[in-house]
Structures are given as structure tokens and as C-alpha cells.
Amino acid sequence: MSQFRRTFLSTSLSGVATATLIATTQHTAKSDPPNLEKLSTEITNAFAQLPGQKGLKLLIPALRKQPDWSFSINPDTVLVCASAFKVFVLAEALRQVEASLNPEEQKPLVDQLEEKLALLELVLDESVYTIGSDVFNPPDLSGKVLLKTVLQAMMLSSDNTATDMALKFVNPDRVRQFLHQIGLQNTRIPDSTRQFGAYVLGYPQWQTITWAQLLELLQNNPYEPRPPLNNDITFASTASDFVSFYSRTLQGQFFNYAETLDRFKAILSISDSFPLKDSWRSQPLGMNVFMKHGWGQGILCRAGGLWLPAAKRWLYFSMTLNWDSPEPLEQVQPRFLNTANQVFVWIRDVLDCQ
């Protein structure tokens, strides 16, 4: 885990980690088959063992004669989602690039898209430097970087400097407008991760903090920290919003061309910002998963879509924990990943039996 998230996300989450566990199962059938009843109970019991506030939603859409199924725990509770918000920036960036493509040209759309991603250059300098940037490693790197590289660094390594470069490219308000248009009313994103970090560290002029001021603040911080979940600047969402987004985006509803959807899926398929030692817990073998993680002290989030080849069904999911108990991230994260992995196994086994 980067020092950026250790430092900036270790502040109090008071008030968001004490809600009662409320589970809801929905389906189109008149009554649940025994295996689905058992599945709901198992998931409820598994997540009850994790600390803090849970936001969970699982959705398997109907397919032919198979009914849909969903399960949720506090699906509409707004929780800090950390870097999981970066998927919205990725989607809007690809939408903006897609808008410049011309289907009337002789050159195939896929070639046009790749050419745009490989030619658009973003500036890497002190205006976007921030902590938690293992790829761009400020201040040792500077110059011009291809948009394609920026998006990959943002998603694969969750590089925060890459994220602020991408936000600057797309304009955060354009992302917010997109989220509003598609009905994600409870999702919030920051103008930059640098500003968010300065805010939670208590810096008074957090909107205009420079790279030099941020470094000084990290060395000597006289200010009282602020909570990550607040009304000024945050990255937060609900399980319902994440599932709504992924269930439509992964089916291409927000892109004009299949080529853009393919690029979106390709980037998400390599996105895994958990440490390598924990990555194997992310999902069972044999499943195709498209997701983005978010994590920090007191915060864990994973959301996306999972294709089950044997059942030929989609599972869309969002799982978030916010806790303010003394349990460190290093202890909670393996339990969280193991629980998520077990839930996926249970769902796979139930679908294979239907």
C-alpha cells in the first residue's frame, strides 16, 4: 500500500462505521430455491464477521428462463470508496476520446482509438505531482506522457499522479455531469487526489496546495485532521451506484462503439492494486473479472463485474467496508478478500447447479 493512502486515509471515520447489518434478497421467482436461501444466509453470516460499516450489493440479471437474483446489505449507504472511484474517470476519458472518432474514415475504429490514445500527450510536472505514485514517481520523472500510459497507470497501479493527470484532462465536472446523467446521485469524486490529501490532513488552503507545500505538510503537520467522508471533498459512493454503473457500462451502454468497450474492459481486466501477496485472493480461478479496488486504513472497496463462463451469466458486485476500530488494514484486508472470494465461489456453485 502506498504511503499516500496510509497517511491520508488513517483519519477518523467516526459516524459511518456503526450501522446495523441489514440484508435484502430480491428475485423474480415466487420463492427462493433452497440453494439460493442458503446462499443468502451464508453471505450475511460471512460479512457479519467483518468490522465496521458494510455496503454490499450483488446482482445476477435474468437470462432466458433463469430469474434474476440480487442480495444487498446497506446498498444505499454512502461510504468512502477510495481509489475505486477512478473507474468513473476512465470511462469519461474513453468517452471523450471516442467522441473524436469518425466511422466514415477508411481506417478501422479500433485503429483510430488506439492512435488517439497513443498520440494524446499529457504534461507530467509539479502541477500534478502527488504522493502515492509508484509509477510516475515524482519528482524524479517529468515531461510528456501518452494518455494511454496515464490511464493504465491510474488503473493498474492506482497511481495518484496519473489520476490527477487524467482528471485534469477530462475535467472533474465532466465526470460529475456524466454520473448525474446516468443516475448515480450518491457518488462523489474529488477535483484531485492532492486536494483530497491536503483536506484530510487539515490544511486550510487545501484547494490550492502546491507540491512543495504538500511535501512540507507531510513532514510537519500542525493541523487537526478532517474525516475522509465530508461535505467538501471526498471519493464516496454506494453499492447500488457501483452496481448500476458496472451492469450498464460493461454491456456498452455508455459507449458508442464496441471498440471503446473492448478498451475499457482490457484496462479493467489488468486492474489489481492490492499487494501481490494478496492478489491471489481476489477471485477464484476460471472467472473473468473487470473491477477496480480502493483501499486504505479504515477503507476497503472492490466493485465490478464478473463473467462466469460455465453458467454464461454475469455477476455485478460492490463490496465496501469503512471501519474506525483499532484493527489495522493489514489484518482486515486478507479477511475481506477471503470473504469476497468465498462469496464468488458460493455463487458459482449455485449457478452451476441451476
N, C-alpha and C positions, 0 to 999 in steps of 0.2 A: 504494500500500500504506500502511496506517495506521502511525503511529509506534509504536503498541502492539505490533504484531507485529514490526516492525523491532527494537525494544528487547528484547522478551521472548522472541523465538524465535531470537535470534542466538547463544544459548549452545551449548555443545558437544553434538554428537550422537555422541560417541565410543562406539564399540562397536556401533553399529547401521548403519553405512554401509560394511561391508566384506564382506558375504556374497557367495558365488558366485552367478552368474546361473543359475538352474535353471528351465527352461521345460518345461511339460507340456501336451500336447494330448489332449483326450478327445472321443469321438464315439460315436454308436450304430451307425454303419456299420462293416462289417468292415474297410475300409481307406479312407483319405482319398482323395477325388478329387484329381487333380493341382493344381487351383486351391487347395484347402484346404492341401495340403502346402506349396505356395509361400507361402500366406498366413502359416502358422506360422513359416516361416523368415524372412520379411520382418519380422514383428513382433519376433521375437527379435533380429535384427540391428539394428533401429531402436532398441530400448530399450537395447541394449548400448552405444550411443553416449552415453547419458546418465550423469551421475555418480552415485555413491553406491549406496545400497541401494534396490532396486526391489521393490514389491509390486504385482502386476498380476493381474487376472482378467477375462476376457471370457466371456460366456455367451449363446448364442443357443438358446433352448429349441426342442424339436422342434415341428413344425407339420405336421399331416396326414402326407404321405409324406416330408416333409423331416426328416432326422435332427437331433438336437441337436448342438451343437458348443461346445466350450469351450477356452480357452487360458489358461495361467497361468504366472506367474513368482513364485516365493516367495509363494504365495497365503495361507499361514498364518503369515507373519512379522508380528509386531506392530510397527507403525510409527506415528510421530506423524502425525496426520491434520489437525491444526489445526482450522479452522472447519468442516470437513466434518462434524464431529460434531453440528452444530446441526440437521441434518435429523431426528435422533432426538428432539430437544426439540420440534420442530414436530409430529412425528407424535403424541407423547404429549399435547401441548396440544390438538390436534384431537380425540383420543380422549376426553379428559376433557370437552370441550365437547359432543361427540356424546352422551355418556352422559346429558346433561341434556335431550336432545330427546325429544319424545313423538309417536310416529307416529299416536296416536289423535286428536290435535288436528286441527281442520279446516285449520289453517294448514299449507301445504306444508313439508316438512322443510328444503328449501333456504332458505326464508324464516326458519324458526326458527334455523337455523345462522347465517345472516348477521346476524340480530338479536342472537344471543348474542355473536358476535364484535364487534359494533358497540356493545354495551352494557356488557360487562365492562370495568372500568377498573382499570388497574394504576398504582401510585404511582411517579413518577419523582422521586427525590431522592438525597441523599448516600448512602443505604443501598445504592444500586445503581450509582452513578456509577463508571465505569472508563474507561481510555484505549482508543482505537480505536473511537470512537463518533461517526462523521461525521454521523449523523442527529440524535441526541439531544444531542450537543454539550455535555456537562457542563463547567462548572456553569451554563451560560447558560440552560438550559431546566429547568423543574421543573413539577410539577403532576400531573394525572391523564392517562393515555394509554390509548386503546382497545386491547384485546388484539389486534384485527385489525392496527392500526398497528404494535404491538410485533413481531408475527410477521413482518410484511412487512419491517420494518427489519432484523430479525435475519437474514433470508434474502437479501433483495435487496442490502443494503449491508453485510451481515455486521457490523452494529453490535453492539459488545460490551456496551454498557449495555442495549440491548434484549434481548440474550441472557441477561444476568443477571436482568433483569426476568422473562423467560419461565421461567427456571429456578426463580426464587422462586415463580412462580405454580404450576408443575406439581409442584414438589418433586423435586430431583435423584434421590432414592431411588426415586420412582415411575418415572422414566425407566429407572433401572438394573433395577428389577423387570421392566419391560416387555422390556428387552433380554434379561434372563435367561429370561423365559418363551418368547421366540421363538428361543432357542438361540444368541444372539450372546455366547458365553462369553469372547471375546477383545477385546471392545470396552469402553473405559473413558471416562467423562466426568467433568469437574470439577464441584464444587458451584457454582463461579462462575469466570468468566474473571479477575476481580480477584484471587481467591485464587491461581489458577494463575500470574498475572503476578508476584505477590509471592513465590511459591515459587521460580520460576526466577531471580529477582533475588537470592535468598539470604536474604530477610527471615525472621528467626527466628519471629515470630508471624504467619505468613502466613495462618493460619486466621481471624484476627480483624482483619486490616488494614483501616483506615478509608480513606476517600477522601483526607483530608488527609495521612495517613501515606504513601499511595501517591504522591501528588504530591511529597512531600519525598524519598521514596526515589528517584524518577526524577531529581531534581536532585542528590542527593548519596548515592551508594550505597557504603557501606564493606564490603559483604558479598561473599563469594565466590559466583558464580553456580552454580546447580544445573542439571542436564540436563533438558530437557523430558520425556524418556522416563524415568520413575522409578516407584517403588512407592508414592508418596504422593498425588500429584495430577497428572493428565495428561489429554490427549484423544488417544486412540490406538485403532487398530483394525487389522483385517486385510482384505486384498482379498476373501477368502472371506466374511467377515461382511458387508461392504458389499453384495456381490452378492446374498447371501442375503436381506438386508433389502429392497433395491430390487426384486428379482424377485418378491417377495411383496406388498410394500406397494403398488406401482404396479398390481397386479391387485386391490387392495381387500381383501386377506386380513385386515388388521388393523383395518379399519373395519366398522361395522355397516351403513352406508348409502352408496349411491353418491354422494350429495351431499357427504359428507365427503371421499371420494376425489377428487371434482372440485375441491374447495377445495385439497386437498393438492397436486394437480397444477398448479393455477393459480399457487400461490405458488412452486413449484419451477420452473415454466416461465419465470419472470422473475428467477430467482436467478442472478446472474453477478457475483461480487465481484472478478473480475480487473479491472485497469485498462482503461478504454475502448479504449486503443490496442492492447491485446492481446485484447480480447473477440472480435474477428472470427476469431481462430484457434481458437475453442472447438470448433466443429463445422462440417461442410460445410453449405451451404445446402440446404434441402429436407428436413431431418431434424427431427423433433420431439424435443426433448431435455428431460429433467427431471433436474436434478442440483444438487449443492452443491459448491462449491470450498472448499479450505483452502490457505493459503499463508503463508509467512514465510521468513526467511533459513534455508536448510538444509532447508526443508519445502515440498513441493508435493503436493496431493492433489485429485483430482476423481473423483467417483463418482456413479452414477445409472443411468438407463435411457434408451434412445434408440429411438424408433419409426421404422422405415424404411418409408415409405408404399408405395413401389413394390414392395418384396418382401413387404409385410404381415407383417413379422417384428419382434420385439423383440430388442434388444441390451442386456444389462445389463453394466455395466463398473465397475471400480475401478482407479485408477492412482495410485500414491503413490511419491514419491521422498523419501528422507532422506539428506542428504549433509553431511559436515563438511570437505570440501575448500575451498580458498580461493575457488572460483568464486562470485561474488555472485548473488543471486536474479535481478537484472536481466538477467544473461546466460543463466542456466539456464531461466528461465520461458518465453521465446519458443521455445526448443528443445523444451521439454516440450510446449507447446501445439501446435507444428507436428507433433511426433511423434504426439500423440493424434489430431489432425485427419487425418493421413495414414493412421493405422490405421482410422479410421472410413471413409475413402474406399475403402481396400482391401476392407474387409468389405462395404460397399455394393456394390462392383463384383462381388465374388464371389457375393453373394446374387442379384444381377440376372442372373447367368449360369446359375444353377441351374434 
